[in-house]
Every structure is written in C-alpha cells, then in structure tokens.
Amino acid sequence: MRGEGARVAGGELGASRGSHGRRMGAGVAGWEPGSAGGNQESGGKGEAMIFSSARCPVGALVMWCRVLRHGLAAGLDPVKLFRQQSRSGPAVLRPVAAALAQRLEQGESLGDALADYLDCFPPLFVELIRVGERTGHLEETFQVLEEYYDQVQSIQRQFRSAMTYPVLMYLAAVGVITLLILILGYLGGQGQAVTTDPLGLGLSGISGAMMFVAVALGLPVALLVGLKLLANKVRWQSQLEAFLLGLPGWGPAFLLLALQRCAVALRMGYQAGLSVPKVVRHALEAASNAAFTRGQSRAVAVVKKGGSLTEALRASGAPFPDEFYEYVQLGEQTGNLPEVMERLSRNYAEEAARRLRSAATATAWAIYALIALMIILAIFRIASIYLNALGQAAG
C-alpha cells in the first residue's frame, strides 16, 4: 500500500457555507470532543461495517446527509429540513428527526441535540457534525459523511452479493443430506438399506434429520443473530471490530476501515482549526475501534507536552501502520495535512473494498470446501458399508 495514497486523485471539497450552517455553528463554540457524555477511555462506541444497526441503517444516513447537504446549500431552515424528514424521510429515523426539529426550534445546536442519540448514530457521524457546526462547515461536513457512508453501503452490498451464492449452495447441501438421512432411515426400517446412518454420527430417520438441520442451520443463524444484536448495540461495536482485527482475511480489511475513519477525522479536525489535543482525541474516537480508543489519554498527554501529532499517534498504541505515520509526518512538515489525509482516506477506502472482496471470496471457498467435505464423507460412508456388505456376501 505504500505510495498508493499519493497516486489517488482527490481534490479538496468545496468550502461553501450555507447561512444556516453558520448560524447553527455559533451555538457550540466551546465544544470539546466527547464532552456530551461520551466516555473517551472506554472505547465503547463503534460502527460496524458489514452489519448495519437496525436503529440507524447506513442507507438512512446517506439519505439524511444528502438531503441536509442540499438543503443547507439552498439556504433552507434546518428546522424545516428535519420536519420534512420526520414526515417523508427514512421511516426508522422519522421519530428522531421530529425530536431534533423540536430541539433546534428551541434554540439548541444540532450537536447538543444529537448528544442524546449516541446509542443510535455512529460516533463518526456525531463527532464530525459537531466539528462542522462549530466552524460553520456543516454543508461540507454532510458532503464528507455522505461520501463516506455511501462507500460503506457499497461495501455492504458487495459483501452480501459475494456471500449469496455460497449460502445458497450450503443450504442446498444441507437439504440433500437431510433427505438422504430421511430416505435411508425409511428404507432401513423396511429392511431395504444396509445402513440408516449415512454420516456415521448416529443420525437416522426423522429425529436424526431434525437434529442435523438444527445443528447445520442453527449454529450459523445463531452467529448471524449475535452479530446483528452487537450491531444494534453501539457500545459493543468497537469491541467487535477490535476482535475482528485478528480474524484471518477479514482483519486487514477492518483495520483499513478504521484507518480510513481516522484519516477523515484528522482531515476535518485540521480544516476546522481545532487544537492538536482535540484533533487527536477526536480522530482516535472516530476510528470506532477499541484497539484505537484505548490509548487516547496517552496520545493527548504527548501533544500537551509539546509532542507532534505523529508522536502522539505512536504513543496511543493503536495499530497504525508505518505508512500512516509517514503520511502524517509528511502532512505536518509540509502544512498540507488535510490534503494528505483526504488522499489517504480515499486510498484506504479503495483498498478496504478490495480486501473485503478477497475475504468474502476466501470465505466462499471455505464454505464450498465444507460442503464438499460433508458430501464426500457421506459418499465414502455409504460406499464403505455397501462394499463391506458385498464382501461378506461373497465370503
């Protein structure tokens, strides 16, 4: 990946500001990242990339960002925008939109209003809105978020597409073996089959078929349900992504996604003119991965003592690659950190999508191998029984 970021084209996003974006930013001039009740050390917030939260699907975030960006660019009142979303926006977010419209009408800032929904919205969404609101860059912030979550949505679609055929093949194999257990169990009861247990696992007849289906389908379904429940619990998502970093094939992809979020946050923080301690805290939190958020206090302490951003990120103990440190150092030395981080974030997004496709392909082949193993075992089991029977008859 070294050097690829420099080859990725990516100009600066426009810095146009809507009048309402400036007005909404005035209410949070003293904002500190994480001041609205977030625990900066717990690392208890995150956003899953493959499994969307049912409370806030990625598609709904993309629609919200697009509507709000265009509305602010047209000079529309944010209160009217959220009221419109409460009537015609994504159904799952309509109650939230109505509540936000009411609180904005009462004079609250959008960042303060979102503070009560930290268990609903991803931290990157909330944190960047606070920064954009503070500096009057809300329109640009929603554009950045729209592009980011649109990439996330594309990754999810690619993953689901890649896994559809292997899952169908697995279901077909389970169905074939279940029928084999049922048929041989019936024939065995009639004295017309040498064996009633094709797998050699003591499974035969209706009860054996039901047990096989319960195990073969129950375990994957339980895993998927567990992951979905974790995706709906924002506080557990960063822990899940930290765990997935050690998963072969998938770990590098999830690391790239965390690095992309961190790069986006660094870019926005520097463009907003935040102090370096705030930028560091904000970037590590936005990574939405417990492996990054655990060392926030150490990183902030380094910059408060006069250390550079590169030194602070190293002190955090987060799994940043050497490439990331080199690009951050380059941005610090040249004074072009936002531009460098923009290119790097786009590079990481492309590389993460490629790694996820590779991981999905490898997982698909693993499923094919499992299916083949199940069928081969059944075939050899039946063949050996019939060969033994023929041998005994010949003897």
C-alpha positions in Angstrom: 0.0 0.0 0.0 3.0 2.3 0.4 2.9 5.2 -2.1 -0.6 4.4 -3.4 -2.2 7.3 -1.5 -0.1 9.7 -3.4 -1.4 8.4 -6.7 -5.1 8.6 -5.8 -6.6 11.7 -7.2 -8.6 13.8 -4.8 -9.1 17.5 -4.7 -10.3 19.5 -1.8 -14.0 19.5 -1.3 -15.7 22.9 -1.7 -15.8 25.0 1.4 -19.0 26.8 0.7 -21.1 27.6 3.7 -24.8 28.0 4.0 -26.1 30.8 6.1 -27.9 28.4 8.4 -24.8 26.3 8.7 -23.0 29.3 10.1 -25.9 30.1 12.4 -26.1 26.6 13.8 -22.3 26.5 14.4 -22.4 29.5 16.7 -24.0 27.5 19.5 -21.1 25.2 20.1 -18.0 27.5 20.1 -16.7 25.9 23.3 -17.3 22.3 22.3 -14.8 19.7 23.4 -14.9 16.3 21.6 -16.7 13.8 23.8 -18.0 16.4 26.2 -21.6 15.4 25.7 -21.5 12.4 27.9 -19.1 10.2 25.8 -16.5 8.1 27.6 -13.3 8.8 25.9 -11.4 6.0 27.5 -13.9 3.1 27.3 -13.8 2.7 23.6 -17.4 1.7 24.0 -18.7 3.2 20.8 -18.3 2.0 17.3 -19.9 1.4 13.9 -20.0 -2.0 12.2 -19.2 -2.0 8.5 -20.8 -5.2 7.4 -23.8 -5.4 9.7 -25.9 -2.2 9.9 -27.7 -1.2 13.0 -31.4 -1.6 12.7 -31.8 1.6 14.6 -29.8 3.6 12.1 -29.2 1.8 8.8 -26.4 3.1 6.6 -28.8 3.8 3.7 -30.8 6.1 6.0 -27.6 8.0 6.9 -26.7 8.5 3.3 -30.2 9.9 2.6 -30.1 12.2 5.6 -26.7 13.6 4.6 -27.7 14.1 1.0 -30.9 16.0 1.9 -29.3 18.1 4.6 -26.4 19.0 2.4 -28.6 20.1 -0.5 -31.0 21.9 1.9 -28.2 23.9 3.7 -26.7 24.8 0.3 -30.1 26.1 -0.8 -30.3 28.2 2.4 -33.3 26.3 3.9 -34.0 26.4 7.6 -32.6 23.3 9.4 -35.8 23.1 11.5 -37.9 22.8 8.3 -35.4 20.2 6.9 -35.8 17.9 9.9 -39.6 18.4 10.0 -39.6 17.3 6.4 -37.5 14.3 7.3 -39.9 13.4 10.1 -42.7 13.1 7.5 -41.0 11.8 4.4 -37.5 10.7 5.4 -36.3 7.2 6.3 -39.1 5.6 8.4 -36.7 4.3 11.1 -35.3 7.9 11.7 -38.6 9.8 11.5 -39.1 10.0 15.3 -35.5 11.2 15.8 -36.0 13.8 13.0 -39.1 15.1 14.7 -37.4 15.4 18.1 -34.3 17.1 16.6 -36.6 19.6 14.8 -38.3 20.5 18.1 -35.0 20.9 19.9 -33.5 23.0 17.1 -36.6 25.2 17.2 -36.0 25.8 20.9 -32.5 27.1 20.2 -30.3 24.1 20.8 -27.4 23.3 18.5 -27.5 20.2 16.3 -24.5 18.7 18.1 -26.2 19.1 21.5 -29.4 17.6 20.3 -27.6 14.6 18.8 -25.9 14.0 22.2 -29.0 12.2 23.4 -28.8 9.7 20.5 -25.2 8.4 20.9 -26.6 4.9 21.1 -28.3 5.4 17.7 -25.9 7.2 15.5 -22.3 6.2 14.7 -19.7 8.3 16.6 -18.1 9.5 13.3 -21.4 11.0 12.3 -21.9 12.8 15.6 -18.3 13.9 16.0 -17.9 15.4 12.5 -21.2 17.2 12.8 -20.0 18.8 16.0 -16.8 20.0 14.3 -18.6 21.2 11.2 -21.2 23.0 13.2 -18.6 24.7 15.4 -16.8 26.1 12.4 -19.7 26.7 10.1 -18.7 23.9 7.7 -21.9 21.9 8.1 -22.6 21.7 4.3 -19.1 20.3 3.6 -19.4 18.0 6.6 -22.5 16.4 5.3 -20.9 16.0 1.9 -17.9 14.2 3.5 -20.3 12.0 5.6 -22.4 11.3 2.5 -19.4 10.1 0.5 -18.1 8.0 3.4 -21.4 6.2 4.2 -22.1 5.8 0.5 -18.8 3.8 0.4 -19.8 1.8 3.4 -23.1 1.0 1.8 -21.3 -0.1 -1.4 -19.0 -2.4 0.7 -22.1 -3.9 2.4 -23.7 -4.6 -1.0 -20.6 -6.2 -2.4 -20.3 -8.4 0.7 -23.9 -9.6 0.5 -23.6 -10.2 -3.2 -20.4 -12.2 -2.8 -21.9 -14.4 0.0 -25.3 -15.1 -1.6 -24.3 -18.0 -3.9 -22.2 -19.8 -1.2 -25.0 -19.6 1.3 -27.5 -21.0 -1.3 -25.0 -23.8 -2.0 -24.7 -24.5 1.7 -28.5 -24.6 2.1 -28.8 -27.0 -0.9 -26.1 -29.3 0.6 -27.9 -29.4 4.0 -31.2 -30.2 2.2 -29.6 -33.0 0.2 -28.0 -34.6 3.2 -31.2 -34.2 5.2 -33.2 -36.0 2.5 -30.5 -38.8 2.5 -30.9 -39.3 6.2 -34.7 -39.4 5.9 -34.7 -41.8 2.9 -32.1 -44.2 4.3 -33.9 -44.2 7.6 -37.2 -45.1 5.9 -35.6 -47.8 3.7 -33.7 -49.2 6.7 -37.0 -49.5 8.6 -38.3 -51.6 5.6 -35.1 -53.7 5.6 -34.1 -52.4 2.2 -31.0 -50.4 3.2 -27.7 -51.6 4.5 -27.3 -48.5 6.7 -29.6 -45.9 8.1 -26.8 -43.6 9.2 -25.0 -42.1 6.1 -22.8 -39.8 8.1 -21.8 -42.2 10.8 -22.9 -39.8 13.5 -25.8 -41.8 14.8 -28.3 -39.7 12.9 -31.1 -41.6 11.2 -34.8 -41.2 10.4 -36.9 -38.2 11.2 -35.3 -37.5 14.6 -31.8 -37.7 13.0 -32.7 -35.4 10.2 -34.2 -32.8 12.6 -31.0 -32.9 14.7 -28.8 -32.5 11.7 -30.8 -29.5 10.4 -30.9 -28.0 13.9 -27.1 -28.1 14.1 -26.2 -27.3 10.5 -28.6 -24.3 10.3 -28.8 -23.4 14.0 -25.2 -22.5 14.5 -24.8 -20.1 11.5 -28.2 -18.5 12.3 -27.1 -18.0 16.0 -23.9 -16.4 14.8 -25.7 -14.0 12.4 -28.2 -13.1 15.1 -25.5 -12.5 17.6 -23.6 -10.2 15.2 -26.8 -8.3 14.4 -27.5 -7.8 18.0 -24.0 -6.5 18.5 -24.5 -4.1 15.5 -27.6 -2.8 17.2 -25.7 -2.1 20.5 -23.4 0.8 19.6 -21.4 0.4 22.8 -20.3 -3.1 21.7 -19.4 -2.4 18.1 -15.9 -1.1 18.7 -15.1 -4.1 20.8 -16.4 -6.4 17.9 -14.3 -4.6 15.3 -11.2 -4.8 17.6 -11.8 -8.6 17.9 -12.2 -8.9 14.1 -8.7 -7.4 13.6 -7.3 -10.8 14.5 -9.5 -12.7 12.1 -7.6 -14.1 9.1 -8.6 -12.5 5.9 -11.1 -10.1 7.5 -8.7 -8.4 10.0 -6.7 -6.3 7.5 -9.9 -5.1 5.9 -11.4 -3.9 9.2 -8.1 -2.3 10.1 -8.2 -0.3 6.8 -11.7 0.8 7.5 -10.7 2.1 11.0 -7.7 3.9 9.4 -10.0 5.5 6.9 -12.3 6.8 9.6 -9.3 8.2 11.5 -7.9 9.9 8.4 -11.3 11.5 7.7 -11.5 12.8 11.2 -7.9 14.2 11.1 -8.7 16.0 7.9 -11.9 17.6 9.3 -10.2 18.5 12.6 -7.3 20.3 11.0 -9.6 22.0 8.5 -11.8 23.2 11.4 -8.7 24.7 13.1 -9.1 22.6 16.3 -6.1 22.3 18.7 -3.9 19.3 18.3 -5.1 17.6 21.5 -8.7 17.9 20.3 -7.8 16.6 16.9 -6.0 13.6 18.4 -8.9 12.7 20.8 -11.4 13.3 18.0 -9.5 11.1 15.4 -9.0 8.1 17.8 -12.6 8.2 18.8 -13.8 8.4 15.2 -11.8 5.3 14.4 -14.7 3.5 16.2 -12.4 0.6 17.2 -11.4 -0.3 20.7 -7.9 -1.0 19.6 -7.6 2.7 18.7 -9.6 4.3 21.5 -7.8 2.6 24.5 -4.8 4.9 24.3 -6.5 8.2 23.9 -5.2 9.6 27.2 -1.6 8.7 26.4 -1.8 10.3 23.0 -3.4 13.5 24.3 -0.7 13.7 27.1 2.0 13.6 24.5 0.7 16.6 22.5 0.0 18.6 25.6 3.7 18.2 26.5 4.6 19.6 23.1 4.9 16.4 21.1 4.0 16.2 17.4 0.9 14.5 16.1 3.0 11.6 14.8 4.5 11.1 18.3 1.0 11.2 19.8 -0.4 8.6 17.5 2.6 6.3 18.2 2.1 6.8 22.0 -1.6 5.7 21.7 -0.5 2.1 21.0 -3.1 1.9 18.2 -2.3 -0.5 15.3 -1.3 2.3 12.9 1.0 1.0 10.1 4.3 2.7 9.4 2.8 4.1 6.2 0.2 6.1 8.2 2.9 7.7 10.4 4.9 8.6 7.3 1.9 10.4 5.7 1.0 12.2 8.9 4.6 13.3 9.3 4.7 14.5 5.7 1.5 16.4 6.2 2.9 18.1 9.4 6.1 19.1 7.7 4.5 20.5 4.6 1.5 22.0 6.3 -0.8 20.1 3.9 -2.2 17.5 6.4 -5.9 17.9 5.3 -5.0 17.2 1.7 -2.7 14.3 2.6 -5.4 12.8 4.8 -8.1 13.2 2.1 -6.0 11.2 -0.4 -5.0 8.6 2.2 -8.6 8.1 3.3 -9.7 7.5 -0.3 -6.9 5.1 -0.8 -7.8 3.2 2.3 -11.5 3.0 1.2 -10.5 1.5 -2.1 -8.0 -0.9 -0.5 -10.5 -1.9 2.2 -13.2 -2.7 -0.5 -10.6 -4.9 -2.3 -9.6 -6.7 0.9 -13.3 -7.3 1.8 -13.9 -8.8 -1.6 -10.9 -11.0 -1.2 -12.0 -12.1 2.3 -15.6 -12.8 1.0 -14.1 -14.9 -1.8 -12.0 -16.8 0.6 -14.9 -17.4 2.9 -17.0 -18.6 0.0 -14.3 -21.1 -0.9 -14.2 -22.3 2.7 -18.0 -22.8 2.5 -17.5 -24.8 -0.7 -14.9 -26.9 1.0 -17.2 -27.6 3.9 -20.0 -28.6 1.5 -17.7 -30.9 -0.4 -16.4 -32.5 2.8 -19.9 -33.2 4.0 -20.9 -34.8 0.7 -17.6 -36.8 0.3 -17.9 -38.1 3.9 -21.5 -39.3 3.2 -20.5 -40.9 -0.1 -17.5 -42.7 1.4 -19.5 -43.8 4.4 -22.3 -45.3 2.2 -19.8 -46.8 -0.2 -17.7 -48.5 2.5 -20.8 -50.0 4.1 -22.0 -51.5 0.8 -18.5 -52.8 -0.1 -18.3 -54.5 3.3 -21.7 -56.0 2.7 -20.7 -57.3 -0.7 -17.5 -58.7 0.7 -19.4 -60.5 3.5 -21.9 -61.9 0.9 -19.0 -63.1 -1.4 -17.3 -64.7 1.6 
